[in-house]
Amino acid sequence: MTRLVLARHGQTSYNAERRFQGWRDIPLDDIGRVQAQALAQALRGRSFARLLASDLVRARETAEAISQAVNVPVEVDRRLRECGFGEWQGLALAEVRERWPEEYREWVEKGTPAPGGESYQEVRTRVGGLIDELLSAHPSSDLLIVSHSGAIKMLIGHCLGIGIAACRRFRLAEGSLCELDHSPTGGWRLSTLNRVPD
């Protein structure tokens, strides 16, 4: 059996201010660093064959904290980065609603990409390709991934065969954990969603 543990990065100032981050490289804030340490403590003592992280600094910082607890080096993979939000990156939700009312409504209701941004299908394709590679290479290992809300939602959807619209309804807190198990006979099963360590 393969077990996949998915950790969302800790909080950044953009999260606190409700700004679109996307591919903006924003570091963890003080709360985010505490959340990263809480993830590290929650995972301490577990054994992982590999630890992979998005190339964006907020995920890498979170992964480095976890790496020290589980004694596995961080491997950076660009396919794990967040959905790109194009012209909306760096802007607050309220500003986007005001400047792009129709586009924002389409994004909320249908997942239509932001102007100049990436589609959720593109995110799902890139994270799904990585997961398929990992499953083939590690048919009976525990694997740990540190990524972002949108990417993790699309990854779960890829594994479980859930549509994009349904996956977007998942709520994943900063510093939260999800877990999936894969068996050759039963396929993927979701065992944990949005668990925030104490």
QUIFENZI-V157085 format. One record per run of one state. SS is the DSSP state (a for helix, b for strand, c for the rest). FROM is the first residue (numbers start at 1). LEN is the number of residues. If there is no record, write none. Layout:
ss:SS from:FROM len:LEN
ss:SS from:FROM len:LEN
//
This chain:
ss:c from:1 len:1
ss:b from:2 len:7
ss:c from:9 len:3
ss:b from:12 len:1
ss:a from:13 len:4
ss:c from:17 len:2
ss:b from:19 len:1
ss:c from:20 len:8
ss:b from:28 len:1
ss:c from:29 len:1
ss:a from:30 len:14
ss:c from:44 len:6
ss:b from:50 len:4
ss:c from:54 len:3
ss:a from:57 len:14
ss:c from:71 len:3
ss:b from:74 len:3
ss:c from:77 len:1
ss:a from:78 len:3
ss:c from:81 len:5
ss:a from:86 len:3
ss:c from:89 len:3
ss:b from:92 len:1
ss:a from:93 len:7
ss:c from:100 len:1
ss:a from:101 len:10
ss:c from:111 len:9
ss:a from:120 len:18
ss:c from:138 len:4
ss:b from:142 len:6
ss:c from:148 len:1
ss:a from:149 len:12
ss:c from:161 len:3
ss:a from:164 len:4
ss:c from:168 len:8
ss:b from:176 len:8
ss:c from:184 len:3
ss:b from:187 len:10
ss:c from:197 len:2
//
